[in-house]
Each structure stands twice: as C-alpha cells, then as structure tokens.
Amino acid sequence: MNSGDTAWVLASAALVMLMTPGLAFFYGGMVGGKSVLNMLMMNFVALGVVTTLWLLYGYSESFGSDAYQGLIGGMSHVLLRDTHGTLSGPAGHQIPTMAFVMFQLMFAIITTALISGAIAGRAKFWAWVVFIVGWASVVYFPVAHWVFSVNGFTGTDSAGNSSDVGGWIANRLKAFDFAGGTAVHINAGAAALALVLVIGDRHGWPRSIPRPHNVPFTLLGAALLWFGWYGFNAGSALAAGDLAALAFTNTTIATGVASLAWIIVEQLRDGKPTTLGAASGAVAGLVAVTPACGFVGPTGALAIGVAAGVICALAVGLKFTFGYDDSLDVVGVHLVGGLVGTLLVGVFADATVNPAGGNGLLYGGGWTQLNRQLIAAGAVLLYSFVATYIVGWLIHKTIGFRVDHEAEITGIDEAEHAESAYDLGVSAVSPAGSAIRSAAPPPIRADWRH
C-alpha cells in the first residue's frame, strides 16, 4: 500500500467534491435573485441522491465486472461488496479500492449537477430529484463503465482475485479520455440539450432574459471549480507522480489561455471584455483539457486552451440560432468544450509525455486515434441525448417538470422552497428612524451574455 498515492487520491476526491458547491455558486450567480436558492439546491441535492445510488448499485453498475458486451457493469459490488481490497495505479502502486470508490463517486455527482444549469429558473425541485435518480441509473453509470472501467483494474476481492472485465470504449475502442471529456462533459452537455427540448423555453425567451444577479458569485464559483479541477484531472493519475504533475500543469495552461481567449473574442466582437466571459472561458478551458491532460504536452494544452476559449465563446450563441433555451450555456461550454478536447487528443497526443497514450495525428500517429476519439464522442453524445430525452419526457408527462407560469415569472425560490435568498421587499430602519427599502431586483434585458 502506497501511503502517498492513497493520500493524493483521497485529497483529490475531496477537491472534486468541492467542485459541486463551486458549480452551485457559478450557476447561482447567473440566475435571477429570486431563483438563486433553487439553483443552489439543484446542485447541492445531487450530493445526497447520487451518493445513495452509488452505495446501492451505482459503483457496481459502473465498475463491476462487465455484464454484457462492455455496456454495463454487473452487480458484484452492490452495497460496496468486495471493495475492501487494493488496486494498482499506473505506476503499479497499490491504493485502497475504497479510495477509488470515493474518487469516482465525486465524478458521478458533479456530472449530474452540471445538467441543472440548462433548465435554471423553470424546473420543479422534486421532479429534478426524480430525474437525478433516473439519469444517473440509465445514463451516467453505464457510460462511466464504457469509459473508465479498465479490464482487471478495479482491484482484488476478498480471495485476492482480479478478473473484472471493463467497458467497450476503454478496452475495445481504446479511445483516450484521461479524466472525463466523454463520460462527464459530452455526457452532461448532450443530456442538457435533450432536457431543454423536453421542457421547453423560459417564458419570454429570447426577448427578455433575467440578468445575472451576482457576478461575483459566478467568479467565486469559477475559482472554486478551477481549484477543485486539479483533483479532477491530476487526481485521475491515481498516483502522486510525474503523470499527476503533467495533468496539473496542462490544466493550468489550458484554463488560463482559454479564459484569455474568451475575453479577446468578446473585445473583438462586443468591444468590452466581461467578468462573466473570463469565468466562462476558464470553465471552457477546464472542460476541454480534461480528456487530454494526461496525454498531451504543454504545447498541446496551449492549443487546446486557445481552441476551447474561441470556439466555446462563439458556441454559446448557437442557442439563439437554433432556438433552444439553454439557460446557462451547458451545451455551449460543456458539450462543445468536451467535443473540442476529446477530438484534439487525437491530434496532440504525445507518447513522449505518456507512453501509455500513444501518438496523435501531429506526432506521427496518423488518423487512427482521431477516428477512435470521434467514435467515442459520437457514441456518448447520441446515447446520452436519446436516453435523457426519454427519461425527461416520462417525468414531464407524469409528474410534470416545470413550475407554473406565475412561479416562473416571479422567481421560484418561494414557490419551491418557501425561502428567499435576499429580503428584497422588506423595509429596514436606519439609526435615525427613517425607512430604507432594499434595492430593487436587477432589470431584465435580452442576451446578457453577449
């Protein structure tokens, strides 16, 4: 048992857990002041729901020995049975299987929470909870098996045996995805697109859109995401060594460059760089470098960051072109950013920085790896979109997914949670005795992101 690697994986799991509250602040700052608690709760509740599912069957469905054609794990680890052994990281160092179980749990939580931004301001809270149960069970857990479950990797049982068979993308297709460009970001982005098509546009969209009520919240959330993402990417090395350092370095480079690229696009297009753009660009860079961070060198990370910042800055406007109301641009940032990063692995993968990864197109590897990346991205996108549409449609047609019109217009915090984040309508009394009313909610204008 390697104590250093174990400590790094556990610390990384804690960092990834922090990403979900960070995402809540990132999303929460972008919604109206009377819907912010609902947005925070939609993220926070994922911690409880997905953790419960992971214990019951989620880990087994994701990392149990394959039950059928590399598509889904078996039930060998229900209730976390046979997870008390060890597994080997890339360097051959042993870490507790339970540390890996907790690390991967945090991936499942944040992936599910990502979808919430697409339907901000119009979803019933308990319908969202039901959706989490259905989506994690039908979509995330199987896709995690495809991408993350490597043959013979998930440790030994109580008899010392290790014969688990993993998923088809990791073992048959052999596409590269270091930390979740397909299983996390393309998966969540495709699901977001399907769900907004199921439940429809916000009332008044696109003529009027609530302005972000607290941009500092959004910047704080982006900073927490960036911080936690080091656990997400560097932690995926499962060892405190060269590969973790490479992933850490590439994550920093791509994120900083993407943030800069986004605000340069804003300057050229709109004449002003925005705080929201800087935060969004950083997240786009984080998304795009996720599948690549352990397979490319710093030059590749630089190129991926530039591509993500520019392409995602332009892609967030596609919702107006094609008419889908993705409230907080989950599709433009996570789906598009995930596609950019996943495909560019096939271009910039460099065997000199990670011999286990092989070479991409620009490093003498030909088109083979790029084709593999394309198949993996397309398969996850298509499956997630179709399965999510079915799950969302069933919920929408049975218990209903949307709040009523009045609650949506006035803000859904009171309707769904009987709370308000701010006492906007309560009078305060100054020391001199004069009544002072709190500031009015921010006005509404169209297309605030641009």
C-alpha positions as CSV (number, residue, x, y, z in Angstrom):
1,M,0.0,0.0,0.0
2,N,1.5,3.4,-1.0
3,S,0.5,6.0,1.6
4,G,1.5,8.9,-0.6
5,D,-0.7,7.8,-3.5
6,T,-3.5,7.0,-1.2
7,A,-3.3,10.4,0.4
8,W,-3.3,12.1,-3.0
9,V,-6.4,10.2,-4.3
10,L,-8.3,10.9,-1.1
11,A,-7.3,14.6,-1.2
12,S,-8.3,14.7,-4.9
13,A,-11.7,13.2,-4.1
14,A,-12.2,16.0,-1.6
15,L,-11.2,18.6,-4.2
16,V,-13.7,17.1,-6.7
17,M,-16.4,17.2,-4.0
18,L,-15.8,20.9,-3.6
19,M,-16.5,21.4,-7.3
20,T,-20.2,20.8,-6.8
21,P,-20.7,23.7,-4.3
22,G,-18.4,25.7,-6.6
23,L,-20.7,24.9,-9.5
24,A,-23.7,25.9,-7.4
25,F,-22.1,29.4,-6.9
26,F,-21.1,29.6,-10.6
27,Y,-24.6,28.8,-11.8
28,G,-26.3,30.6,-8.9
29,G,-24.7,34.0,-9.7
30,M,-26.0,33.8,-13.2
31,V,-29.7,33.4,-12.4
32,G,-32.2,36.0,-11.0
33,G,-32.1,36.9,-7.4
34,K,-35.5,35.2,-6.7
35,S,-34.3,31.9,-8.2
36,V,-30.9,31.5,-6.7
37,L,-31.8,29.2,-3.9
38,N,-33.4,26.8,-6.2
39,M,-30.3,26.7,-8.4
40,L,-28.1,26.1,-5.3
41,M,-30.4,23.4,-4.1
42,M,-30.5,21.6,-7.5
43,N,-26.7,21.2,-7.3
44,F,-26.4,20.5,-3.6
45,V,-29.1,17.8,-3.6
46,A,-27.0,15.8,-6.1
47,L,-24.5,15.1,-3.3
48,G,-27.1,13.2,-1.3
49,V,-29.0,11.5,-4.1
50,V,-26.1,10.3,-6.1
51,T,-24.2,9.2,-3.0
52,T,-27.1,7.0,-2.1
53,L,-27.4,5.5,-5.6
54,W,-23.6,4.9,-5.7
55,L,-23.8,2.8,-2.5
56,L,-26.8,0.8,-3.6
57,Y,-25.7,-0.1,-7.1
58,G,-24.1,2.8,-8.9
59,Y,-20.5,1.8,-8.3
60,S,-21.2,-1.8,-9.2
61,E,-23.0,-0.7,-12.4
62,S,-20.0,1.5,-13.3
63,F,-17.1,-0.7,-12.2
64,G,-18.4,-4.1,-11.6
65,S,-17.2,-6.8,-14.0
66,D,-18.9,-6.4,-17.3
67,A,-22.4,-7.9,-17.6
68,Y,-22.9,-7.5,-21.4
69,Q,-20.7,-6.6,-24.3
70,G,-18.8,-3.8,-22.4
71,L,-22.0,-1.8,-21.9
72,I,-22.8,-2.2,-18.2
73,G,-21.2,-3.5,-15.1
74,G,-22.6,-6.4,-13.2
75,M,-23.9,-6.5,-9.6
76,S,-20.7,-7.8,-8.0
77,H,-20.2,-4.6,-5.9
78,V,-23.8,-3.9,-4.8
79,L,-23.8,-2.1,-1.4
80,L,-20.0,-1.8,-2.0
81,R,-19.3,-5.5,-1.5
82,D,-15.7,-6.6,-2.2
83,T,-14.3,-3.1,-2.2
84,H,-12.0,-3.6,0.7
85,G,-9.0,-4.8,-1.3
86,T,-6.5,-2.8,-3.3
87,L,-5.9,-1.7,-6.9
88,S,-2.9,-0.7,-8.9
89,G,-2.3,2.7,-10.2
90,P,-0.3,3.4,-13.4
91,A,3.0,3.2,-11.6
92,G,2.0,-0.2,-10.1
93,H,1.5,1.4,-6.6
94,Q,-1.3,-0.1,-4.5
95,I,-4.1,2.1,-3.2
96,P,-7.2,1.1,-1.3
97,T,-10.1,0.3,-3.6
98,M,-12.3,2.3,-1.3
99,A,-10.3,5.4,-2.1
100,F,-11.0,4.9,-5.8
101,V,-14.7,4.3,-5.0
102,M,-14.9,7.7,-3.3
103,F,-13.0,9.4,-6.0
104,Q,-15.3,8.1,-8.7
105,L,-18.4,9.0,-6.7
106,M,-17.5,12.7,-6.9
107,F,-17.3,12.4,-10.7
108,A,-20.8,11.0,-10.7
109,I,-22.1,13.8,-8.5
110,I,-20.6,16.7,-10.5
111,T,-21.7,15.3,-13.8
112,T,-25.3,15.1,-12.8
113,A,-25.2,18.6,-11.3
114,L,-23.8,20.1,-14.5
115,I,-27.1,19.5,-16.3
116,S,-29.1,21.7,-13.9
117,G,-27.8,24.9,-15.4
118,A,-29.6,24.2,-18.7
119,I,-33.0,24.3,-17.1
120,A,-32.4,27.0,-14.5
121,G,-35.4,29.0,-13.4
122,R,-38.2,26.7,-14.6
123,A,-37.9,23.2,-13.0
124,K,-39.7,21.7,-10.1
125,F,-37.3,20.6,-7.4
126,W,-38.7,17.2,-6.7
127,A,-39.0,16.5,-10.4
128,W,-35.3,17.3,-10.7
129,V,-34.6,14.8,-7.9
130,V,-36.5,12.1,-9.7
131,F,-34.6,13.0,-12.8
132,I,-31.3,12.6,-11.0
133,V,-32.3,9.0,-10.0
134,G,-33.3,8.1,-13.5
135,W,-30.5,9.8,-15.3
136,A,-27.7,8.5,-13.1
137,S,-29.0,5.0,-13.3
138,V,-29.7,4.8,-17.0
139,V,-27.1,7.2,-18.4
140,Y,-24.2,8.1,-16.2
141,F,-23.4,4.7,-14.6
142,P,-23.4,2.8,-17.9
143,V,-21.3,5.5,-19.7
144,A,-18.8,5.6,-16.8
145,H,-18.5,1.8,-17.3
146,W,-17.8,2.3,-21.1
147,V,-15.1,5.0,-20.5
148,F,-13.5,4.5,-17.0
149,S,-13.7,0.7,-16.3
150,V,-10.5,-0.9,-17.5
151,N,-10.0,-4.6,-17.7
152,G,-8.7,-6.1,-14.4
153,F,-8.3,-2.6,-12.9
154,T,-10.8,-2.4,-10.1
155,G,-8.9,-4.2,-7.5
156,T,-9.0,-7.6,-5.8
157,D,-11.8,-9.3,-4.0
158,S,-11.5,-11.0,-0.6
159,A,-9.9,-14.0,-2.2
160,G,-7.2,-11.9,-3.9
161,N,-8.7,-12.3,-7.4
162,S,-8.8,-9.6,-10.0
163,S,-10.6,-10.6,-13.2
164,D,-13.0,-7.7,-13.8
165,V,-13.8,-7.0,-17.4
166,G,-14.4,-3.3,-18.3
167,G,-16.2,-1.2,-20.8
168,W,-16.0,-1.1,-24.6
169,I,-14.6,2.4,-25.1
170,A,-11.7,1.9,-22.7
171,N,-10.8,-1.6,-23.7
172,R,-12.0,-2.3,-27.2
173,L,-12.1,1.0,-29.0
174,K,-9.2,2.3,-26.9
175,A,-10.2,5.9,-27.1
176,F,-8.3,8.2,-24.8
177,D,-10.1,10.1,-22.0
178,F,-7.9,10.9,-19.1
179,A,-10.5,12.4,-16.7
180,G,-13.9,12.5,-18.3
181,G,-14.3,14.6,-21.5
182,T,-16.8,12.0,-22.8
183,A,-18.2,10.4,-19.6
184,V,-18.6,13.8,-17.9
185,H,-18.8,16.7,-20.2
186,I,-20.1,15.4,-23.5
187,N,-22.5,13.2,-21.5
188,A,-23.8,16.1,-19.4
189,G,-23.9,18.5,-22.4
190,A,-25.9,16.2,-24.6
191,A,-28.3,15.5,-21.7
192,A,-28.7,19.2,-21.2
193,L,-29.7,19.7,-24.8
194,A,-32.2,16.9,-24.6
195,L,-33.8,18.1,-21.4
196,V,-34.3,21.7,-22.6
197,L,-36.0,20.3,-25.7
198,V,-38.3,18.3,-23.5
199,I,-39.4,21.0,-21.0
200,G,-39.3,24.0,-23.4
201,D,-38.1,27.6,-23.3
202,R,-38.5,30.0,-20.4
203,H,-41.4,32.4,-20.7
204,G,-40.4,35.5,-22.6
205,W,-37.2,33.9,-24.0
206,P,-35.3,35.1,-26.0
207,R,-36.9,38.6,-25.9
208,S,-36.1,39.0,-22.3
209,I,-33.7,37.2,-20.0
210,P,-33.1,37.8,-16.3
211,R,-29.7,39.4,-15.8
212,P,-27.1,37.6,-13.6
213,H,-28.0,38.8,-10.1
214,N,-24.5,38.4,-8.6
215,V,-21.5,38.2,-11.0
216,P,-19.0,38.0,-8.0
217,F,-20.8,34.7,-7.0
218,T,-20.1,33.4,-10.5
219,L,-16.4,34.4,-10.4
220,L,-16.1,32.7,-7.0
221,G,-17.7,29.6,-8.3
222,A,-15.3,29.5,-11.3
223,A,-12.4,29.9,-8.9
224,L,-13.6,27.0,-6.8
225,L,-14.1,24.9,-9.9
226,W,-10.6,25.7,-11.1
227,F,-9.2,24.8,-7.7
228,G,-11.2,21.5,-7.4
229,W,-10.4,20.6,-11.0
230,Y,-6.8,19.9,-10.0
231,G,-8.2,16.9,-8.1
232,F,-10.4,16.1,-11.1
233,N,-7.6,16.0,-13.6
234,A,-4.3,15.4,-11.7
235,G,-6.1,13.0,-9.3
236,S,-7.0,10.8,-12.2
237,A,-3.4,9.7,-12.4
238,L,-4.2,7.8,-9.2
239,A,-0.6,8.4,-8.1
240,A,1.4,11.3,-6.8
241,G,4.0,11.2,-9.6
242,D,5.0,12.5,-13.0
243,L,1.7,11.9,-14.6
244,A,-0.2,13.9,-11.9
245,A,2.3,16.7,-12.3
246,L,1.8,16.7,-16.1
247,A,-2.0,16.8,-15.7
248,F,-1.8,19.6,-13.2
249,T,0.5,21.7,-15.5
250,N,-1.7,21.1,-18.6
251,T,-4.8,22.0,-16.6
252,T,-3.3,25.3,-15.6
253,I,-2.1,26.2,-19.0
254,A,-5.3,25.4,-20.9
255,T,-7.5,27.1,-18.4
256,G,-5.6,30.4,-18.2
257,V,-5.3,30.5,-22.0
258,A,-8.9,29.7,-22.6
259,S,-10.1,32.5,-20.2
260,L,-7.8,35.0,-22.1
261,A,-9.0,33.8,-25.5
262,W,-12.7,34.2,-24.5
263,I,-12.3,37.8,-23.4
264,I,-10.3,38.6,-26.5
265,V,-13.2,37.3,-28.6
266,E,-15.6,39.5,-26.5
267,Q,-13.3,42.5,-27.1
268,L,-13.3,42.0,-30.8
269,R,-16.9,41.2,-31.1
270,D,-18.6,43.4,-28.5
271,G,-15.9,46.0,-27.7
272,K,-15.7,45.0,-24.0
273,P,-14.2,42.1,-22.0
274,T,-16.6,40.9,-19.3
275,T,-16.1,39.2,-15.9
276,L,-18.7,36.6,-16.9
277,G,-16.7,35.9,-20.0
278,A,-13.4,35.4,-18.1
279,A,-15.1,33.0,-15.7
280,S,-16.9,31.1,-18.6
281,G,-13.6,30.9,-20.6
282,A,-11.8,29.4,-17.6
283,V,-14.5,26.7,-17.3
284,A,-14.4,26.1,-21.1
285,G,-10.6,25.5,-20.8
286,L,-11.1,23.2,-17.9
287,V,-13.6,21.2,-19.8
288,A,-11.6,20.9,-22.9
289,V,-8.3,19.9,-21.2
290,T,-10.0,17.2,-19.1
291,P,-9.7,14.3,-21.6
292,A,-6.3,15.4,-22.8
293,C,-4.4,16.5,-19.7
294,G,-2.6,13.2,-19.3
295,F,-1.8,12.6,-22.9
296,V,-0.5,15.9,-24.3
297,G,2.4,18.1,-23.6
298,P,2.2,21.8,-22.6
299,T,2.2,22.9,-26.2
300,G,-0.8,20.7,-26.8
301,A,-2.5,22.1,-23.7
302,L,-1.9,25.6,-25.0
303,A,-3.5,24.8,-28.4
304,I,-6.5,23.1,-26.7
305,G,-7.0,26.1,-24.4
306,V,-7.0,28.6,-27.4
307,A,-9.4,26.4,-29.3
308,A,-11.8,26.0,-26.3
309,G,-11.8,29.7,-25.5
310,V,-12.6,30.8,-29.0
311,I,-14.9,28.0,-30.1
312,C,-17.0,28.0,-26.9
313,A,-17.2,31.8,-26.8
314,L,-18.8,31.6,-30.2
315,A,-20.8,28.4,-29.5
316,V,-22.9,29.9,-26.7
317,G,-24.7,31.9,-29.3
318,L,-25.9,28.8,-31.1
319,K,-29.0,28.6,-28.9
320,F,-30.3,31.7,-30.5
321,T,-29.6,30.4,-33.9
322,F,-31.2,27.0,-33.4
323,G,-33.9,28.1,-30.8
324,Y,-33.2,26.0,-27.7
325,D,-33.2,27.8,-24.3
326,D,-30.1,26.5,-22.6
327,S,-30.3,28.9,-19.6
328,L,-26.7,28.9,-18.5
329,D,-24.9,27.5,-21.6
330,V,-24.3,24.0,-20.6
331,V,-24.4,23.0,-24.2
332,G,-22.1,25.7,-25.4
333,V,-19.5,25.2,-22.8
334,H,-19.6,21.5,-21.7
335,L,-20.9,19.7,-24.8
336,V,-18.9,21.8,-27.3
337,G,-15.8,22.1,-24.9
338,G,-15.9,18.3,-24.3
339,L,-16.0,17.7,-28.1
340,V,-13.1,20.1,-28.7
341,G,-10.9,18.4,-26.0
342,T,-11.9,14.8,-26.9
343,L,-11.1,15.2,-30.6
344,L,-7.9,17.2,-30.1
345,V,-6.5,14.4,-28.0
346,G,-6.3,12.5,-31.4
347,V,-4.3,15.4,-32.8
348,F,-1.9,16.4,-29.9
349,A,-1.4,13.1,-28.0
350,D,2.4,12.7,-27.4
351,A,3.8,9.3,-26.4
352,T,6.9,11.0,-25.1
353,V,4.9,12.5,-22.2
354,N,2.8,9.4,-21.6
355,P,3.9,6.2,-23.4
356,A,0.7,4.5,-22.4
357,G,-1.2,7.0,-24.5
358,G,0.5,6.8,-27.9
359,N,0.8,9.5,-30.6
360,G,-1.8,11.7,-32.2
361,L,-2.0,13.0,-35.7
362,L,0.6,15.7,-35.3
363,Y,3.1,13.3,-33.6
364,G,3.2,10.6,-36.2
365,G,0.2,8.6,-35.1
366,G,-1.8,9.0,-38.2
367,W,-5.6,9.2,-38.2
368,T,-6.2,6.1,-36.1
369,Q,-6.5,7.8,-32.7
370,L,-8.5,10.7,-34.1
371,N,-11.0,8.3,-35.5
372,R,-11.3,6.5,-32.2
373,Q,-11.9,9.8,-30.4
374,L,-14.6,10.7,-32.9
375,I,-16.4,7.3,-32.4
376,A,-16.3,7.6,-28.6
377,A,-17.5,11.2,-28.6
378,G,-20.3,10.4,-31.1
379,A,-21.4,7.3,-29.2
380,V,-21.7,9.0,-25.8
381,L,-23.4,12.1,-27.3
382,L,-26.0,10.0,-29.1
383,Y,-26.7,7.6,-26.3
384,S,-26.9,10.4,-23.7
385,F,-29.2,12.6,-25.8
386,V,-31.7,9.8,-26.6
387,A,-31.8,8.2,-23.2
388,T,-32.1,11.6,-21.4
389,Y,-34.9,12.7,-23.7
390,I,-36.8,9.5,-22.8
391,V,-36.2,9.9,-19.1
392,G,-37.1,13.6,-19.1
393,W,-40.2,13.1,-21.3
394,L,-41.5,10.4,-18.9
395,I,-41.1,12.7,-15.9
396,H,-42.6,15.7,-17.8
397,K,-45.7,13.7,-18.8
398,T,-46.3,12.1,-15.5
399,I,-45.4,14.3,-12.5
400,G,-44.6,17.4,-14.6
401,F,-41.1,19.0,-14.8
402,R,-42.0,22.7,-14.9
403,V,-43.2,25.1,-12.3
404,D,-46.3,27.0,-13.0
405,H,-46.3,30.2,-15.1
406,E,-46.6,32.6,-12.1
407,A,-43.8,31.0,-10.1
408,E,-41.5,31.1,-13.1
409,I,-42.1,34.8,-13.8
410,T,-41.8,35.9,-10.2
411,G,-39.0,33.6,-9.2
412,I,-39.2,30.0,-7.9
413,D,-37.5,30.2,-4.6
414,E,-40.7,30.9,-2.6
415,A,-42.8,28.5,-4.7
416,E,-40.4,25.6,-4.4
417,H,-38.6,26.1,-1.1
418,A,-40.6,28.7,0.9
419,E,-37.4,30.8,1.2
420,S,-35.8,33.8,-0.3
421,A,-32.1,34.4,-0.6
422,Y,-32.5,38.2,-0.1
423,D,-35.1,40.3,1.7
424,L,-35.7,42.4,-1.3
425,G,-39.1,43.5,-0.3
426,V,-38.6,44.1,3.5
427,S,-38.1,47.5,4.9
428,A,-35.2,48.3,7.2
429,V,-35.0,51.1,9.7
430,S,-31.9,53.3,9.8
431,P,-30.5,54.5,13.1
432,A,-32.2,57.8,12.5
433,G,-35.5,56.1,12.2
434,S,-36.2,56.7,8.5
435,A,-37.4,53.7,6.4
436,I,-34.9,52.4,3.9
437,R,-36.1,49.9,1.3
438,S,-33.7,47.4,-0.1
439,A,-32.5,47.7,-3.7
440,A,-34.9,46.5,-6.4
441,P,-34.2,43.4,-8.4
442,P,-32.0,43.9,-11.4
443,P,-33.8,44.8,-14.6
444,I,-34.4,42.4,-17.5
445,R,-32.7,42.8,-20.8
446,A,-32.1,40.5,-23.7
447,D,-28.9,38.5,-24.4
448,W,-26.9,39.5,-21.3
449,R,-24.1,37.1,-22.0
450,H,-23.3,38.9,-25.3
